[in-house]
Amino acid sequence: MQIDILSLFPEMFAALNYSLIGKAQEKELLQIDVTNFRDFTKNKHHSVDDTPYGGGAGMLLQVQPIADALAHVNDVHGQADRVIILDPAGRKFDHQYAVDLAQSQHLTFICGHYEGFDQRVYAMATDQISLGDYVLTGGELAAMVMIDAIARQIPGVLGSQESAATDSFAQGLLEYPQYTRPADYDGEKVPEVLTNGNHQLIAQWRLKAAVWRTLQKRPDLLAEIDDPEINRLVRQLKARNDLSDFTDL
């Protein structure tokens, strides 16, 4: 996958050269290029912002530097499948959105700053995306979060693609609790079912644990699930006054 980023602060994206995203680039599963749209200004001061017509607080990013930077990126890498603007008014980003975007071969992110964009910039985008109901100082951090979530869905990026399939939210549930060695740490023991090698029982325990954990921490997620077994477990758990245990379900 080719990912292009238009930003005033390309150095921020050095973080994507590390960990799994860095390894994905080394394996050529992912190529990330950052373009500073300040390089495309046409004024002697190299400014990319100006005061809004009609007055008001703050400065707006001008359309021309962004338009020319995007045209340059298109000349180098071709037209992107999706052009994404990071904007508080956009559709909220979630797991399914990441899976959807991961089907693309080429994504371009436009990172804003200051008070926002000249409205004409939005005509260049296919998607407007928000991380949530809060405002950041710029789109760079949001773009990095999204790129990380999207890259996890690309085959070969994770050591095992099963990891992506069992992530929290992948099936609408939070992920089940997990354990590693030692089996007994200061009297706190790993559940015996996870150590007996019976994969059918382990799968059953993990589903129950995922439903239990979701009901405790994010019950709102359960309203979106239409699965008879999950719904049965939810009903049984809700019928209890005590949610401290689920192993007898």
C-alpha positions as CSV (number, residue, x, y, z in Angstrom):
1,M,0.0,0.0,0.0
2,Q,1.1,3.5,-0.8
3,I,0.4,6.2,1.8
4,D,1.0,9.8,1.1
5,I,0.7,12.5,3.8
6,L,0.5,16.3,3.2
7,S,1.7,18.1,6.4
8,L,3.4,21.2,7.6
9,F,5.4,19.0,10.0
10,P,6.9,16.0,8.2
11,E,9.4,15.3,11.0
12,M,6.5,14.2,13.2
13,F,6.0,11.1,11.1
14,A,9.5,9.7,12.0
15,A,7.6,7.6,14.6
16,L,6.2,5.5,11.8
17,N,9.7,4.2,11.0
18,Y,9.7,2.1,14.2
19,S,8.0,-1.1,15.4
20,L,5.6,-3.0,13.2
21,I,4.9,-0.1,10.8
22,G,8.7,0.4,10.3
23,K,9.1,-3.3,9.6
24,A,6.2,-3.2,7.2
25,Q,8.0,-0.5,5.2
26,E,11.2,-2.5,5.3
27,K,9.3,-5.5,3.8
28,E,7.8,-3.2,1.2
29,L,4.3,-4.0,2.3
30,L,3.8,-0.3,3.0
31,Q,5.4,2.8,1.6
32,I,4.8,6.1,3.4
33,D,5.8,9.4,1.9
34,V,5.3,12.8,3.5
35,T,5.1,16.0,1.5
36,N,5.4,19.5,3.1
37,F,2.8,21.6,1.4
38,R,4.7,24.7,2.6
39,D,7.1,23.9,-0.3
40,F,4.3,24.7,-2.7
41,T,3.5,28.2,-1.6
42,K,3.8,31.0,-4.2
43,N,4.5,34.0,-2.0
44,K,7.9,35.2,-0.8
45,H,7.2,34.6,2.9
46,H,6.3,31.0,2.3
47,S,3.1,31.4,4.3
48,V,0.3,28.8,4.0
49,D,-2.4,30.6,6.0
50,D,-4.3,33.8,5.9
51,T,-7.1,35.6,7.8
52,P,-10.7,34.4,7.0
53,Y,-13.0,36.5,4.8
54,G,-15.7,38.1,7.0
55,G,-13.4,38.2,10.0
56,G,-13.2,35.8,12.9
57,A,-10.6,34.3,15.2
58,G,-7.6,32.3,14.0
59,M,-6.0,31.7,10.6
60,L,-7.1,29.4,7.8
61,L,-5.0,27.2,5.6
62,Q,-5.0,28.4,2.0
63,V,-6.3,26.2,-0.8
64,Q,-3.4,26.8,-3.3
65,P,-0.5,25.2,-1.5
66,I,-2.5,22.1,-0.6
67,A,-4.0,21.8,-4.2
68,D,-0.5,22.1,-5.8
69,A,1.0,19.6,-3.3
70,L,-1.7,17.1,-4.0
71,A,-1.3,17.5,-7.7
72,H,2.5,16.9,-7.3
73,V,1.8,13.7,-5.2
74,N,-0.6,12.5,-7.9
75,D,2.0,13.1,-10.6
76,V,4.5,11.0,-8.6
77,H,2.4,8.1,-7.3
78,G,-0.9,8.4,-9.3
79,Q,-4.3,9.3,-8.1
80,A,-5.1,7.9,-4.6
81,D,-8.1,5.6,-4.1
82,R,-9.1,7.7,-1.1
83,V,-8.1,11.2,-0.1
84,I,-8.7,11.8,3.6
85,I,-9.0,15.1,5.5
86,L,-8.6,14.9,9.3
87,D,-11.4,17.0,10.6
88,P,-13.5,17.2,13.9
89,A,-16.7,17.3,11.8
90,G,-15.8,14.1,9.9
91,R,-17.2,10.6,10.4
92,K,-15.8,9.0,13.5
93,F,-13.0,6.5,13.0
94,D,-13.5,2.9,14.2
95,H,-12.3,-0.6,13.5
96,Q,-14.6,-1.2,10.6
97,Y,-13.5,2.0,8.9
98,A,-9.9,0.9,9.3
99,V,-10.7,-2.5,7.7
100,D,-12.5,-0.6,4.8
101,L,-9.5,1.7,4.2
102,A,-7.1,-1.2,4.3
103,Q,-8.7,-2.5,1.0
104,S,-7.2,0.5,-0.8
105,Q,-3.9,0.4,-2.7
106,H,-3.2,4.1,-2.2
107,L,-4.3,6.5,0.5
108,T,-3.5,10.2,0.9
109,F,-4.0,12.1,4.2
110,I,-4.3,15.9,4.4
111,C,-3.3,17.2,7.8
112,G,-4.7,20.5,8.9
113,H,-3.5,23.1,11.3
114,Y,-4.4,26.5,12.7
115,E,-8.1,27.2,12.7
116,G,-8.8,24.9,9.8
117,F,-9.0,24.7,6.0
118,D,-10.3,27.0,3.4
119,Q,-13.7,25.3,2.5
120,R,-12.5,24.6,-1.1
121,V,-9.9,22.1,0.2
122,Y,-12.8,19.8,1.2
123,A,-13.7,19.3,-2.5
124,M,-10.4,17.5,-3.0
125,A,-11.2,14.8,-0.4
126,T,-13.2,11.6,-0.6
127,D,-13.4,11.2,3.2
128,Q,-13.5,13.4,6.2
129,I,-12.5,11.5,9.4
130,S,-12.5,12.4,13.1
131,L,-10.9,10.4,15.9
132,G,-13.5,11.6,18.4
133,D,-15.3,14.5,19.9
134,Y,-12.3,16.6,20.8
135,V,-10.0,19.0,18.9
136,L,-6.2,18.4,18.4
137,T,-3.7,21.1,17.4
138,G,-3.2,19.4,14.0
139,G,-4.0,16.4,12.0
140,E,-0.6,14.7,12.3
141,L,-1.3,12.7,15.4
142,A,-4.7,11.6,14.1
143,A,-3.2,10.5,10.8
144,M,-0.6,8.4,12.6
145,V,-3.2,6.7,14.7
146,M,-5.3,5.9,11.6
147,I,-2.3,4.6,9.6
148,D,-1.3,2.3,12.5
149,A,-4.8,0.9,12.7
150,I,-5.1,0.5,8.9
151,A,-1.7,-1.1,8.5
152,R,-2.6,-3.8,11.0
153,Q,-5.2,-5.0,8.6
154,I,-2.7,-5.5,5.7
155,P,-1.7,-9.2,5.3
156,G,1.9,-9.8,6.4
157,V,2.2,-6.7,8.6
158,L,1.5,-8.6,11.8
159,G,3.4,-11.8,12.7
160,S,0.1,-13.7,12.5
161,Q,-3.0,-12.4,10.7
162,E,-5.0,-14.2,13.4
163,S,-3.9,-11.3,15.7
164,A,-5.9,-8.8,13.7
165,A,-8.9,-11.2,13.6
166,T,-9.0,-11.4,17.4
167,D,-8.3,-7.8,18.2
168,S,-10.7,-5.9,20.3
169,F,-13.6,-4.6,18.1
170,A,-12.8,-7.1,15.3
171,Q,-15.9,-9.2,16.2
172,G,-17.7,-6.3,18.0
173,L,-16.4,-7.4,21.4
174,L,-13.4,-6.4,23.5
175,E,-10.6,-8.9,23.5
176,Y,-10.6,-11.6,26.2
177,P,-8.0,-11.5,29.0
178,Q,-4.6,-13.1,28.1
179,Y,-1.8,-14.6,30.2
180,T,1.8,-15.7,29.7
181,R,4.4,-17.4,32.0
182,P,4.7,-17.8,34.9
183,A,1.5,-19.8,35.5
184,D,1.5,-18.7,39.1
185,Y,2.7,-15.3,40.1
186,D,2.5,-14.4,43.8
187,G,-0.6,-16.6,44.2
188,E,-2.4,-15.2,41.1
189,K,-2.8,-18.2,38.8
190,V,-3.6,-18.5,35.1
191,P,-7.0,-20.0,34.5
192,E,-6.5,-23.8,34.3
193,V,-8.5,-24.1,31.1
194,L,-5.8,-22.1,29.2
195,T,-3.1,-24.6,30.2
196,N,-4.9,-28.0,29.4
197,G,-4.4,-28.0,25.6
198,N,-8.1,-28.5,24.8
199,H,-8.6,-25.9,22.1
200,Q,-12.3,-26.3,22.0
201,L,-12.6,-25.5,25.7
202,I,-10.1,-22.6,25.3
203,A,-12.2,-21.1,22.5
204,Q,-15.4,-21.4,24.6
205,W,-13.6,-19.7,27.6
206,R,-12.3,-16.9,25.4
207,L,-15.7,-16.1,24.0
208,K,-17.3,-16.1,27.4
209,A,-14.5,-13.9,28.7
210,A,-14.8,-11.5,25.8
211,V,-18.6,-11.1,26.4
212,W,-18.1,-10.7,30.1
213,R,-15.4,-8.1,29.7
214,T,-17.4,-6.2,27.1
215,L,-20.5,-6.1,29.3
216,Q,-18.4,-4.7,32.2
217,K,-16.4,-2.1,30.2
218,R,-18.3,-1.3,27.0
219,P,-21.9,-2.5,27.2
220,D,-22.8,-0.1,24.4
221,L,-21.0,-2.4,21.9
222,L,-23.3,-5.3,22.5
223,A,-26.3,-3.6,21.1
224,E,-24.7,-3.8,17.6
225,I,-24.1,-7.6,17.7
226,D,-26.6,-10.1,16.2
227,D,-25.1,-13.5,17.2
228,P,-27.3,-16.0,19.0
229,E,-24.6,-17.4,21.2
230,I,-23.2,-14.0,22.2
231,N,-26.7,-12.8,22.9
232,R,-27.4,-15.8,25.0
233,L,-24.3,-15.2,27.1
234,V,-25.3,-11.5,27.5
235,R,-28.8,-12.4,28.7
236,Q,-27.3,-14.9,31.3
237,L,-24.8,-12.4,32.6
238,K,-27.4,-9.6,32.8
239,A,-29.6,-11.8,34.8
240,R,-27.0,-11.9,37.6
241,N,-26.4,-9.3,40.3
242,D,-22.7,-10.4,40.4
243,L,-20.6,-10.0,37.4
244,S,-17.3,-11.1,39.1
245,D,-17.4,-14.6,37.4
246,F,-18.5,-16.1,34.1
247,T,-16.8,-19.5,34.1
248,D,-20.0,-21.4,34.9
249,L,-22.0,-20.1,31.9
